Every structure is written in structure tokens, then in C-alpha cells.
Amino acid sequence: MRLWLSLLLCLPFLGCGAELHYRLEFSLTQAGAVRGEAVVSGVAEGPLSELVFRLYPAALDPTYLWITEVSQTGQPLAWDQVHPTTLVVPMELRAGQTFSVRLQFQGQLPPLPATAGYGIYARSPQAMVLAQAYPVLAPWEEGEWWVRPVLRWGDALVAEVADYTVQVQLPPGWEVVATGVEEKLGPGEFSVRGENLREFFFVALRGYQTASQTWGGVEVESWFLPSHREAGKAAARISGQAVVLYQELFCPYPFPELEVVEVPLKDAAGVEYPGLILGGESYYARYPEGEEFFAEIFAHEVAHQWWYALVGNDQVQEPWLDEALATYSSGCYLVAHGGDWEELIQWWELAYERASQHNPEAMISDPLEKFPAGIGYGGIVYRGGAVFFHELRQLMGDEPFFRALRRYAETYAWQLARGEDLLAILQEESPVSLRELCLTWLGEGSYAGAGTKGGDGRR
Ligand SMILES: [Zn+2]
């Protein structure tokens, strides 16, 4: 009954295309050199005097990704590189006016393990990983461009959903796995289409194996190294079970398929993209040792398909919004599959306390910059945030709590939500006041609707 109700409520957002469109072309060499072109078309959401694009990989090194030319209907446009990660293209647009800008870019994937960062823009002998490997239009929200600092910890991307049409050319023997639906056109030639993607991501793989199965009507496809077959199958099963559970608790999975890909990562166990999640190779290599944490990785990243890909948020100013919800959702998965709430809450509380000792100034609802070098970030934002959601659930009761999460997913589907939006819905569905609990866990301002959005961090 619950599932059918949520299906009906969620249906309107499925399949409707975004107003922003990217046509991307990439060509890659064996040595990780990237050449590409992006045609970004959309509608001005207000009167604009410029378009602002982000080059996320350039935060680590400006030679990782740079722009070589910007043009409109064949005419070159001037642009201002105000920061390695930020490109301003002056352009007068009325509200509602359409635009279409062509940007040519080049890049270089650094080899692992030498590169800084999580390994999400890097290459190894069997995988080229290309996160945010193209100019991404910054979101225009509340009358300003949201241009956040790109820090070396946490997730950097803040973006509106868009439709993507992509062509990828790879050296012989490599295959594409991407957000969206891939099609092989010929040797080394691929096309990908995706709707309502918060970002386009792809990996080029060689020598991988794959296994797929349908879970809750969603095809889950796992990509793994031949020597990690058992782990690759387990990753698919856990991800599929998580899809089934979250569809029941929240609303239907928002994409046509889910891909689960093993790649070498650094300082991260897993990473989420729309319709695609990454799991760290070292965890596959160790499996079945560390089985419980292995399950948590995939249960967490799958939850981001609802809390990040479907309902977006400012991951730099309010990272708790998707991370604490994803962690809490993974707890629901673990308990549904043999775990114990009491033990889990104890572990989360312990992690929260320890992290708070290392970073006593930081709170769950703080922006990324309050966790220099990531100190205390996981313990406070993920685990502390998850304990907060558990306390909310205890106070509200199961029905109102999950009803609120379903309403949040429906109301803010394909948008960027704020902490105060979620808290307002929770309060509306709650039979009792949440004020004290919110003030205790999130601090002043969180509950009043004042928001936690700080300066725009533009540089
Ligand atoms: Zn996460």
C-alpha cells in the first residue's frame, strides 16, 4: 500500500526532461590526454550579464582541465578565467531568453597513485576515471551564481540537473560505463544519453568483467576485475537490495539503471554519481574480510541516488543534508539485513564523540570549510547527522518520519533543497515540536528557517 501510494505521488517527476542540456564530445588517448567539446544550452532564469562555468578537476592542478575556446553560433566569445576552477563568459540575457554556448577543452588525467584527490579524475592501467571532466554551468539560485570553493575534502559539485547527449572516443580495447544509457557505435566509439543528471560521469575500463540482475524493476550492473568476482557479485546484490528497500521507504529509483563500478580510490571507500556508484578496489580485494563495512559502502552510495541525485543540495555549504540522510538510509539497510539498531547507534555515537574531540568547533550542519583537511567530517556530519535523524524518528514516530522523507523527495525532486526545506516538512508531518531537538543537534538558526547558507565563497 505504502509503495503504491509513493509510486503515484512520485510519478510526475519521472521522465520529464530538464531545461538545461549538454552535448558533450570526449576523446581520450592511452596516456590519459583528454580533448573535448561542450555545447551548453538553456534558458536564463533571471536577467543575466554572464554565464559562470566550473572546471572542478583544475582545483587540484590547472593542467588537469582547461578551456581553449568559447564561441556562440560560430563566433568566438571573450571569457575571463577568474580562478582555475571558475570561468566567466560575459553575456547579456533577459529572463527566459535561451542561450547556447560552445566550449572547447583539454585535459590530462594524472596517474594513480601519484595524484592528490580521491582518484575520481585519474587513470590506472585498467581504469580511466573522469569525474566532472567538462565545464559545468554553476547553478543560478536566489538571484546569484552559486560558486563555492572547491576544497580537497568532501564533495565539491553543486549543480542543477540537465539532459546529456554524449559521444566518447576511446583507444582500442577500452569500454565506457557512464551515468545515463550507453551504446557502442563501433570499435572505441560510444554514445551516452541521460535525462535529469546532476552531472555526467564516465569511466573507461579494460579487462573488466560484468554481472547484472534486475532488482525491484531496476537493472543493476556490476563491473569488477576478474580476480574480484565474488566481491563484484556481492556489490551488485547489496546495491540491488538497497534499491528495493529505498523504493519501499522513499519513492521509485529515479533512473533507468544502476551501475556499480570497482575502481582504485584514495581516501574514499565509495563515491556516488547519478545512476552510477564507485566502490574502492582495496575493499573488493579484501572481501569477504570487512564484509560488514563493504555492505555499508554500497548501501550508502545507493542512498545518494535519492539524497543527492534526485533531491540535490549545496554539498559545500550544507553537506549534512545528503550525507547524514545517506548514512541514516544505509542504517535502515543494515538493520533490514540482520543488523541491530542499538549497536549501530552506539557505534555512530562513539564516532561522533571522537570526531567532536578532534574538531570541537564543528557542528553537523556546518559547511565543508569548518572541517579543515576533513578533520572530524565523517564522524560529525555522517554519523552524528545519522544519530540526529534516528532521534527525530523516535520523537515523531515511524509513519510521520518516513511520510516526511517521501514528501521531501517528491517536493524537491530534481531541485536543490536546503536544510530548512527538509526541517519544515519534518515539522509539518510531526505530531510534536521538533524545535528543541533541532536546536540541540544543528544549532541556532537551523530550525528558525534562517538557513545555514554562508557567503558564496566566490573567488
Ligand atoms: Zn556520501
Residues whose N, C-alpha, C, O or C-beta is under 5 A from the ligand:
A	BS01	ZN	E323 A326
